[in-house]
Amino acid sequence: MSLAMKALQKEAGKCADEIKKQKSIHVVSHIDADGLTSAGIICTALERGKFEYTTRFVKQLDEKVLDAIADENHDTVIFTDLGSGMCELIKSRGINAVISDHHQPQGNIQFHINPHLFGANGSYELSGSGSTYLLGLALGKNNDLSPLAIVGAVGDMQHLKMGHLIGINREILEAGVKKKILQFKKDLTLFGKQTRPIYKLFQYASDPYLPGLTGNEEACIEFLHSLNIRFSKDERWRLWIDLEIPEKQKIVSGLIQYCLKSGIPSYKIERLIGEVYVLLKEREGTEMRDASEFSTLLNATARYDHAEIGLSVCMGNREKAYEFARKLLAEHRQNLVNGLMYVKEKGVIQLENIQYFDVGSEIKETIVGIIAGMSSILVENRNLPIIAFAKADEGVKVSGRATQDLLRRGVNLAEAMSVVSAEVGGVGGGHDIAAGATIPKSTTEEFTQKLDMFIGEQLRKKAHST
């Protein structure tokens, strides 16, 4: 066990002791997959411990939300996957808080589980759900909840930096493997292996982008034909999980050859195969079987104002809540397609160091970041970060997406969003590869120019240091 893990477990024990003293507990969490799995873990632990609790999901923790929480006068408020950046504001309102988070801390608070405080990196060594899992363990026998911690970490893209989960995430994963509830293995990394027709894996590939296949359904089907792969079964499209091992090997080999002929660099081709995470207690062929697909299912609930459905699925509801979540997922996918069509029609504006598009109120601001990531299949220049703007109640929502290649060249979107948004009177942050901000409505043009310059400086610093 790592020193960071031991220290975090000790802190989790202190937090659990504080929670056990209280009667009225309020759980506040974020609306993304990491936030939902965090809430699923702590709420399950509280139910098992026979605690009374209520829940609240927020897009962003701000002073208005904190004021509302303070007015409700809870004995204890457990913040999961958020809160670390608001320590002083939480204290100033007299909220008795337990924070279980992984974002960069600002200020101090008494009960605080965060990897950054104990020598670990919250961007890729432990997610919010991972921190909350340690709190769940301190509250009782909840080690069967490790799959949710892994789903949260994958949803937060923590496996991408090194190509697999590392650090405390790894320790949680290995504990789940020992209990035979989790599995990790080398496999094709393209999304949708449990639920998508085979050709869709290539059609929607974006990192790496597959020239001639990405975005072209007919070409993807023809590619499978050329490998003599039978792609329909019992009047339905075959899935990756339907294939025999020799068929999978033939497709992977054919795909690698295709990429080599297309001139794709070897380091990008290597990303086609990587570590994937399987939830062994979930039914094969469902979204919950694969950590990546599970996280997408969850994103499709809270981002459409149905966080309670995602929470219910995390807590084991595989009937009504799951069916509702699947309907939301179908709508989500259609909205993503509509969003991509909008971007394709309107185009992307390219500056020196970034490219961006502004959807106004045409696309829901809670999914514009996902569309920014997917729009890499549409843009001509995939060597620039993609920035998206959308109208939001509190101003303008900004979402940025980079690639592993850009990170190697020095881009850090979390730093860029945090610094530049503050310069225009907004707030931002996130992770190096995916970050966001909220800025005043009148500052979009100024923000765009400043962000372009800031990222340009990041690129120059890296270039000069190598």
C-alpha positions as CSV (number, residue, x, y, z in Angstrom):
1,M,0.0,0.0,0.0
2,S,1.4,3.4,-1.0
3,L,2.1,6.1,1.6
4,A,-0.5,8.4,-0.1
5,M,-3.1,5.7,0.2
6,K,-2.3,5.2,3.9
7,A,-2.5,8.9,4.5
8,L,-5.8,9.2,2.6
9,Q,-7.3,6.3,4.5
10,K,-6.3,7.9,7.8
11,E,-8.0,11.1,6.7
12,A,-11.1,9.2,5.6
13,G,-11.3,7.6,9.0
14,K,-11.4,11.1,10.6
15,C,-14.1,12.2,8.2
16,A,-16.1,9.0,8.8
17,D,-16.0,9.6,12.6
18,E,-17.4,13.1,12.1
19,I,-20.2,11.8,9.9
20,K,-21.2,9.2,12.5
21,K,-21.8,11.9,15.1
22,Q,-24.5,13.6,12.9
23,K,-28.2,13.0,12.3
24,S,-28.9,15.2,9.3
25,I,-26.6,14.6,6.4
26,H,-26.8,16.4,3.0
27,V,-24.8,15.1,0.0
28,V,-23.8,17.6,-2.7
29,S,-22.2,16.3,-5.9
30,H,-21.3,17.2,-9.4
31,I,-23.4,16.2,-12.4
32,D,-20.7,14.3,-14.5
33,A,-19.9,10.6,-14.3
34,D,-17.3,11.1,-11.6
35,G,-19.8,13.1,-9.5
36,L,-22.6,10.6,-10.0
37,T,-20.5,7.6,-9.1
38,S,-19.2,9.5,-6.1
39,A,-22.8,10.1,-5.0
40,G,-23.6,6.5,-5.6
41,I,-20.8,5.4,-3.4
42,I,-21.5,7.7,-0.4
43,C,-25.3,7.3,-0.6
44,T,-25.0,3.5,-0.7
45,A,-22.6,3.6,2.3
46,L,-25.0,5.9,4.2
47,E,-28.0,3.7,3.5
48,R,-26.1,0.6,4.7
49,G,-25.1,2.5,7.8
50,K,-28.8,3.5,8.3
51,F,-28.0,7.2,8.1
52,E,-30.7,9.7,7.0
53,Y,-29.6,11.8,4.1
54,T,-30.7,14.1,1.3
55,T,-28.9,14.8,-2.0
56,R,-28.3,17.8,-4.3
57,F,-26.5,17.8,-7.7
58,V,-25.0,21.0,-9.1
59,K,-23.3,21.9,-12.4
60,Q,-21.0,24.3,-10.4
61,L,-20.5,25.0,-6.8
62,D,-20.7,28.8,-6.3
63,E,-21.7,31.2,-3.6
64,K,-25.4,31.1,-4.5
65,V,-25.4,27.4,-4.0
66,L,-23.5,27.6,-0.8
67,D,-25.9,30.2,0.5
68,A,-28.8,27.9,-0.1
69,I,-27.1,25.0,1.6
70,A,-26.2,27.1,4.6
71,D,-29.8,28.3,4.9
72,E,-31.0,24.7,5.1
73,N,-29.0,24.2,8.3
74,H,-27.8,20.6,7.9
75,D,-25.8,18.9,10.6
76,T,-23.2,17.8,8.0
77,V,-22.7,18.4,4.3
78,I,-20.7,15.9,2.4
79,F,-19.3,17.4,-0.8
80,T,-18.2,14.8,-3.4
81,D,-16.2,15.5,-6.6
82,L,-16.3,19.2,-5.7
83,G,-15.7,21.6,-2.9
84,S,-11.9,21.6,-2.7
85,G,-11.7,24.9,-4.5
86,M,-14.2,26.6,-2.2
87,C,-12.9,25.7,1.3
88,E,-12.8,29.2,2.7
89,L,-16.2,30.1,1.3
90,I,-17.7,26.9,2.8
91,K,-16.1,27.8,6.2
92,S,-17.3,31.4,6.0
93,R,-20.9,30.2,5.9
94,G,-20.6,28.0,9.0
95,I,-21.2,24.8,7.0
96,N,-19.9,21.7,8.9
97,A,-18.4,20.1,5.8
98,V,-16.7,16.9,4.8
99,I,-15.1,17.3,1.4
100,S,-14.2,14.2,-0.8
101,D,-12.7,15.6,-4.0
102,H,-9.7,15.5,-6.3
103,H,-9.5,19.0,-7.8
104,Q,-6.7,21.4,-6.8
105,P,-7.4,22.6,-3.2
106,Q,-7.7,26.2,-2.4
107,G,-7.7,27.1,1.3
108,N,-8.0,24.7,4.2
109,I,-10.8,22.9,5.9
110,Q,-10.9,20.4,8.8
111,F,-12.3,17.3,7.1
112,H,-10.9,17.0,3.6
113,I,-10.1,13.9,1.6
114,N,-8.0,15.0,-1.5
115,P,-5.0,13.3,-3.1
116,H,-3.2,16.6,-3.7
117,L,-3.0,17.0,0.1
118,F,-1.1,13.7,0.5
119,G,1.4,13.7,-2.3
120,A,-0.8,12.3,-5.1
121,N,-2.1,13.9,-8.3
122,G,-5.9,14.3,-8.6
123,S,-5.7,14.6,-12.4
124,Y,-4.7,11.0,-13.0
125,E,-3.9,9.1,-9.7
126,L,-7.3,9.4,-7.9
127,S,-10.7,10.7,-9.0
128,G,-13.5,12.2,-6.9
129,S,-15.2,8.8,-6.8
130,G,-11.9,7.2,-5.7
131,S,-11.7,9.7,-2.8
132,T,-15.3,9.0,-1.9
133,Y,-14.7,5.2,-2.1
134,L,-12.1,5.6,0.6
135,L,-14.6,7.4,2.7
136,G,-17.1,4.7,2.0
137,L,-14.6,2.1,3.2
138,A,-14.1,4.1,6.4
139,L,-17.9,4.0,7.0
140,G,-18.3,0.3,6.7
141,K,-17.9,-2.8,4.6
142,N,-18.2,-1.2,1.2
143,N,-15.3,-2.6,-0.8
144,D,-17.8,-4.0,-3.3
145,L,-18.3,-0.4,-4.5
146,S,-14.8,-0.3,-6.1
147,P,-16.3,-0.7,-9.6
148,L,-18.0,2.7,-9.2
149,A,-14.7,4.3,-8.3
150,I,-13.2,2.9,-11.5
151,V,-16.2,4.1,-13.6
152,G,-15.7,7.5,-12.2
153,A,-12.0,7.5,-12.9
154,V,-12.5,6.4,-16.5
155,G,-15.3,8.9,-16.9
156,D,-12.9,11.6,-15.7
157,M,-10.4,10.3,-18.4
158,Q,-7.8,9.5,-15.7
159,H,-6.5,6.5,-17.6
160,L,-5.5,8.4,-20.7
161,K,-2.4,10.1,-19.5
162,M,-0.4,6.9,-19.1
163,G,-2.7,4.6,-21.1
164,H,-3.9,2.9,-18.0
165,L,-4.9,3.6,-14.4
166,I,-2.1,4.3,-12.1
167,G,-1.5,5.4,-8.5
168,I,-4.3,5.0,-6.0
169,N,-6.7,4.3,-8.8
170,R,-4.6,1.3,-9.5
171,E,-4.7,0.1,-5.9
172,I,-8.5,0.4,-5.9
173,L,-8.6,-1.5,-9.2
174,E,-6.4,-4.3,-8.0
175,A,-8.5,-4.7,-4.8
176,G,-11.6,-5.1,-7.1
177,V,-9.7,-7.7,-9.2
178,K,-9.0,-9.7,-6.1
179,K,-12.6,-9.7,-5.2
180,K,-13.4,-10.8,-8.7
181,I,-15.7,-7.9,-9.4
182,L,-13.4,-6.1,-11.7
183,Q,-11.2,-7.1,-14.6
184,F,-8.6,-5.2,-16.7
185,K,-7.2,-6.5,-20.0
186,K,-5.6,-5.4,-23.2
187,D,-8.2,-4.8,-25.9
188,L,-9.3,-2.4,-28.7
189,T,-9.7,1.0,-27.0
190,L,-12.4,2.3,-29.4
191,F,-15.7,3.1,-27.7
192,G,-18.8,0.9,-27.7
193,K,-17.5,-2.6,-27.6
194,Q,-20.4,-3.8,-25.5
195,T,-23.3,-2.1,-27.3
196,R,-22.3,-0.7,-30.7
197,P,-22.3,-2.5,-34.0
198,I,-18.7,-3.2,-35.0
199,Y,-18.5,-0.6,-37.8
200,K,-19.6,2.1,-35.4
201,L,-16.4,1.7,-33.5
202,F,-14.4,3.0,-36.5
203,Q,-17.0,5.5,-37.7
204,Y,-16.9,7.5,-34.4
205,A,-13.1,7.0,-33.7
206,S,-11.5,10.4,-32.9
207,D,-8.4,9.7,-30.9
208,P,-6.8,8.5,-33.0
209,Y,-8.6,9.9,-36.0
210,L,-8.9,7.2,-38.8
211,P,-8.6,9.0,-42.2
212,G,-11.2,7.6,-44.6
213,L,-13.0,5.6,-41.8
214,T,-13.9,8.2,-39.2
215,G,-17.2,9.7,-40.0
216,N,-17.8,7.4,-43.0
217,E,-20.3,4.6,-42.3
218,E,-20.1,3.0,-45.8
219,A,-16.3,3.0,-45.7
220,C,-16.3,1.3,-42.3
221,I,-18.6,-1.4,-43.4
222,E,-16.5,-2.0,-46.6
223,F,-13.4,-2.2,-44.4
224,L,-15.0,-5.1,-42.5
225,H,-16.0,-6.7,-45.8
226,S,-12.4,-6.5,-47.0
227,L,-11.4,-8.5,-44.0
228,N,-14.1,-11.1,-44.7
229,I,-15.7,-10.3,-41.4
230,R,-19.4,-11.4,-41.1
231,F,-21.0,-8.3,-39.6
232,S,-24.6,-9.4,-39.1
233,K,-26.0,-12.1,-36.9
234,D,-29.6,-13.1,-36.3
235,E,-30.8,-10.1,-38.2
236,R,-28.9,-7.7,-36.0
237,W,-25.5,-6.0,-36.3
238,R,-22.7,-7.9,-34.6
239,L,-21.0,-6.4,-31.6
240,W,-17.3,-6.5,-30.7
241,I,-18.2,-8.9,-27.8
242,D,-19.9,-11.3,-30.4
243,L,-16.6,-11.9,-32.2
244,E,-14.3,-14.8,-31.8
245,I,-10.7,-14.1,-30.8
246,P,-9.3,-14.9,-34.3
247,E,-11.8,-12.4,-35.8
248,K,-10.8,-9.7,-33.3
249,Q,-7.1,-10.3,-34.1
250,K,-7.9,-10.1,-37.9
251,I,-9.6,-6.7,-37.4
252,V,-6.9,-5.3,-35.2
253,S,-4.2,-6.5,-37.6
254,G,-6.2,-5.0,-40.6
255,L,-6.7,-1.8,-38.7
256,I,-3.0,-1.4,-37.9
257,Q,-2.1,-2.0,-41.6
258,Y,-4.7,0.5,-42.7
259,C,-3.3,3.1,-40.3
260,L,0.3,2.5,-41.5
261,K,-0.8,2.9,-45.1
262,S,-2.6,6.1,-44.2
263,G,0.6,7.5,-42.7
264,I,-0.6,7.7,-39.1
265,P,2.3,7.9,-36.7
266,S,3.2,4.8,-34.8
267,Y,2.6,6.4,-31.4
268,K,-1.0,7.2,-32.4
269,I,-1.5,3.6,-33.7
270,E,-0.4,2.3,-30.4
271,R,-3.4,4.0,-28.8
272,L,-5.7,1.6,-30.6
273,I,-4.8,-1.1,-28.1
274,G,-4.8,-0.4,-24.4
275,E,-6.1,-1.3,-21.0
276,V,-9.9,-1.6,-20.7
277,Y,-12.0,-2.1,-17.5
278,V,-14.8,-4.6,-17.2
279,L,-17.4,-4.8,-14.4
280,L,-17.7,-8.6,-13.9
281,K,-21.0,-8.5,-11.9
282,E,-22.8,-6.6,-14.7
283,R,-24.5,-8.3,-17.6
284,E,-22.6,-8.6,-20.8
285,G,-23.9,-6.5,-23.6
286,T,-25.1,-3.7,-21.3
287,E,-23.6,-0.3,-20.9
288,M,-22.7,-1.1,-17.3
289,R,-20.3,-3.9,-18.2
290,D,-17.7,-1.6,-19.6
291,A,-16.4,1.3,-17.5
292,S,-16.3,3.7,-20.4
293,E,-19.8,3.0,-21.6
294,F,-21.1,3.1,-18.0
295,S,-19.7,6.6,-17.6
296,T,-21.4,7.7,-20.8
297,L,-24.7,6.3,-19.7
298,L,-24.4,8.4,-16.5
299,N,-23.5,11.5,-18.4
300,A,-26.7,11.2,-20.3
301,T,-28.8,11.4,-17.1
302,A,-27.5,14.3,-15.0
303,R,-26.7,16.5,-18.1
304,Y,-30.4,16.4,-18.9
305,D,-31.5,17.3,-15.4
306,H,-32.1,13.7,-14.3
307,A,-29.2,13.1,-11.9
308,E,-31.5,11.1,-9.6
309,I,-31.8,8.5,-12.4
310,G,-28.0,8.2,-12.7
311,L,-27.7,7.9,-8.9
312,S,-30.3,5.2,-8.8
313,V,-28.5,3.2,-11.5
314,C,-25.2,3.6,-9.5
315,M,-27.0,2.3,-6.5
316,G,-28.1,-0.9,-8.3
317,N,-31.4,-0.2,-9.9
318,R,-31.4,-2.2,-13.1
319,E,-35.1,-2.0,-13.9
320,K,-37.0,1.3,-14.2
321,A,-34.1,3.6,-13.6
322,Y,-31.9,1.7,-16.1
323,E,-34.5,1.7,-18.8
324,F,-35.1,5.5,-18.3
325,A,-31.3,6.0,-18.4
326,R,-31.2,4.1,-21.7
327,K,-33.9,6.4,-23.2
328,L,-32.0,9.4,-22.0
329,L,-28.8,7.9,-23.6
330,A,-30.6,7.5,-26.9
331,E,-31.8,11.1,-26.8
332,H,-28.2,12.1,-25.7
333,R,-26.7,10.4,-28.8
334,Q,-29.2,12.1,-31.1
335,N,-28.5,15.4,-29.5
336,L,-24.8,14.8,-30.1
337,V,-25.4,14.0,-33.7
338,N,-27.5,17.1,-34.1
339,G,-24.7,19.1,-32.4
340,L,-22.1,17.7,-34.8
341,M,-24.3,18.5,-37.7
342,Y,-24.6,22.1,-36.4
343,V,-20.8,22.4,-36.1
344,K,-20.3,20.9,-39.5
345,E,-22.8,23.4,-41.1
346,K,-21.5,26.5,-39.3
347,G,-17.8,25.6,-39.3
348,V,-15.0,26.2,-36.9
349,I,-13.0,29.4,-36.6
350,Q,-9.3,28.9,-36.5
351,L,-6.8,31.2,-34.7
352,E,-3.1,30.7,-34.4
353,N,-3.2,28.4,-31.4
354,I,-6.8,27.4,-30.9
355,Q,-9.9,26.7,-32.9
356,Y,-13.4,27.4,-31.7
357,F,-17.1,27.4,-32.4
358,D,-20.0,29.2,-30.7
359,V,-23.4,27.4,-30.5
360,G,-25.2,30.1,-28.6
361,S,-28.4,28.5,-27.3
362,E,-28.7,25.9,-30.1
363,I,-27.0,23.2,-28.1
364,K,-27.5,22.4,-24.4
365,E,-24.5,23.9,-22.5
366,T,-24.2,20.7,-20.4
367,I,-23.2,18.7,-23.5
368,V,-21.2,21.2,-25.5
369,G,-18.0,19.9,-24.1
370,I,-18.7,16.4,-25.4
371,I,-19.5,17.9,-28.8
372,A,-16.2,19.8,-28.7
373,G,-14.4,16.5,-28.1
374,M,-16.3,14.7,-30.9
375,S,-15.9,17.5,-33.4
376,S,-12.3,16.6,-33.9
377,I,-13.7,14.2,-36.6
378,L,-14.9,17.3,-38.5
379,V,-12.1,19.8,-38.3
380,E,-9.3,20.0,-40.9
381,N,-6.6,20.8,-38.3
382,R,-6.4,18.4,-35.5
383,N,-3.2,20.0,-34.1
384,L,-5.1,22.7,-32.2
385,P,-7.3,22.5,-29.1
386,I,-11.0,22.8,-29.8
387,I,-12.9,25.4,-27.7
388,A,-16.7,25.6,-27.6
389,F,-19.0,28.4,-26.3
390,A,-22.6,28.1,-25.3
391,K,-25.1,30.3,-23.6
392,A,-25.8,29.5,-20.0
393,D,-28.0,31.0,-17.2
394,E,-25.0,32.4,-15.4
395,G,-23.2,33.7,-18.5
396,V,-21.3,31.8,-21.2
397,K,-20.1,28.2,-20.8
398,V,-16.7,27.5,-22.3
399,S,-15.5,23.9,-22.9
400,G,-12.1,22.9,-24.1
401,R,-10.7,19.6,-25.4
402,A,-7.2,18.7,-26.3
403,T,-5.5,15.5,-27.3
404,Q,-2.6,13.5,-25.9
405,D,-0.4,14.9,-28.7
406,L,-1.2,18.4,-27.6
407,L,-0.4,17.6,-24.0
408,R,3.0,16.3,-25.1
409,R,3.6,19.6,-26.8
410,G,2.9,21.6,-23.6
411,V,-0.9,22.4,-23.7
412,N,-2.6,22.4,-20.3
413,L,-6.2,23.4,-20.6
414,A,-6.9,23.4,-16.9
415,E,-4.2,26.1,-16.3
416,A,-5.3,28.0,-19.4
417,M,-9.0,28.1,-18.5
418,S,-8.3,29.0,-14.8
419,V,-6.0,31.9,-15.6
420,V,-7.7,33.4,-18.6
421,S,-11.3,33.1,-17.2
422,A,-10.1,34.9,-14.0
423,E,-8.7,37.7,-16.2
424,V,-12.2,38.4,-17.7
425,G,-14.1,38.0,-14.4
426,G,-15.1,34.4,-14.7
427,V,-14.1,31.1,-13.2
428,G,-12.6,28.0,-14.7
429,G,-10.5,24.9,-14.3
430,G,-10.6,21.1,-14.9
431,H,-7.9,18.9,-16.3
432,D,-5.0,19.3,-18.7
433,I,-6.9,17.4,-21.5
434,A,-10.4,18.6,-20.8
435,A,-11.4,21.8,-19.0
436,G,-14.1,24.4,-18.8
437,A,-15.0,27.9,-17.6
438,T,-18.0,30.2,-17.1
439,I,-17.4,33.8,-18.2
440,P,-19.5,37.0,-18.4
441,K,-21.6,37.3,-21.6
442,S,-19.8,40.4,-22.8
443,T,-16.3,38.9,-22.6
444,T,-16.3,36.1,-25.2
445,E,-14.1,37.9,-27.8
446,E,-11.6,39.1,-25.2
447,F,-11.5,35.6,-23.6
448,T,-10.9,34.0,-27.0
449,Q,-8.0,36.2,-27.8
450,K,-6.4,35.9,-24.4
451,L,-6.8,32.1,-24.5
452,D,-5.2,31.9,-27.9
453,M,-2.2,33.8,-26.6
454,F,-1.9,31.9,-23.4
455,I,-1.9,28.5,-25.1
456,G,0.6,29.8,-27.6
457,E,2.9,30.7,-24.7
458,Q,2.4,27.1,-23.3
459,L,3.5,25.7,-26.7
460,R,6.5,28.0,-26.9
461,K,7.7,27.2,-23.4
462,K,7.6,23.5,-24.1
463,A,9.3,23.9,-27.5
464,H,12.1,25.9,-25.9
465,S,12.6,23.4,-23.1
466,T,13.1,20.4,-25.5
